[in-house]
């Protein structure tokens, strides 16, 4: 049996999530650049880069960017974008990266964390982030805020996109936020089903994991617009820190 993320991040992911825009990524990158304080030409790793929105914006801003993702479908989409030749694209599992660590910064964005069942697997990811960084290198991990997700969860929604009806059901269960997605073709009525699952790590547990990976937190932001994380009201937990 393959894992859910091997199934879900294929061609249909591009349909379900195509509302994520490149302009928004540029604005987020502008804020990240301020938080990271990197010099021009710095080497940045976008870990779990998806379709490359942030990798491309970082390259456009003058950084030497490597984008890594497990999904060949999303990497193919990334490589098809204007300016894609400026980025080095690599397919890899985030727990075992085929690179030496000489990056000035590593970013892991839009809840590209929490996919596994065991804490140890997530710790492997954080240790790889540390290994990728030069001493003194910076990281950003942009994760969901469990309290906000719990209070704002929309249990069921449907929408249409071209020839597809998209049905999404969401629930909190066993310490995870889970989503069931059914795409039904309006042409032949064929349903395609996918599942997503993210472990709901609260702030203190995330702090423990980062400490265990020997990564130091400098700030926790509540969104790309918020300086301070507020436990009940912030939509995100965006960790900014360094490798000692």
C-alpha positions, 0 to 999 in steps of 0.5 A: 500500500502506498502512502496517502501523499503518494496518491494525493499529490498527482495531476488531480491535486493541480485541479483541487488546489489551482486557486493558490496563486503565484502573486500571493507567493510573491507577497509571502516571499517578500515577508520571508526575505525580511524575516530571514535577512539573507544577502543577495545570491544566498542559497535557499532550499524550498523543501516540498516545493510543490508546483514551485510558486515560492521557489520561482518567487525566491529565484526572481528575488535573486537567490540561488534556489533548489526546489525538492518535492516527491511528486513528479506531477507537481515538479513537472508543473513547476518545470513548465513555469516561466523562469523555471530554468533558474531553479534546480528541481529535484525529486526526493523524499523529505526524510532523506535528501540527496544533497550536501548541506551548504544552504543559507536557508531552508523553507518548508511552506504551506503545511508540508509537514505532519504527513507521517504517523510517527514523531520519529519520522517528522524528526527525521525531516527536521534533522534533514533540515538541520543537515542542509543548513550551514552553521548559522543558517536560517529556516522557516517552517510554515505549519497550521495552527491546530486550535484555529483549524479546529474552530474554523473547520468546514466539515463539508464543501462542494464546488465545480471546476471545469468538467469536475465536481469537487467534494471535500469532507474534513474532520478532526480525528485521533490527533489529525486533521483529515480530508476526503476528496472526491473528484467526479467527472461531469463527462463520464461520472467517474469518481476519483477519491483521495485522502489527506492527513496532517498531524495536529502538532501544538506549539509546545510539541513542535518546540520539543521536536525542533529542540530534539533536532538541534534547531533554535526558534527565533520567532513564531508568527501567526500568519504572513501578516502577523508578527506575533502568534496568538494561540487561539486566533492565528491561522498559522504557526510560522517558525523562524529560526537557525541552526546553531 
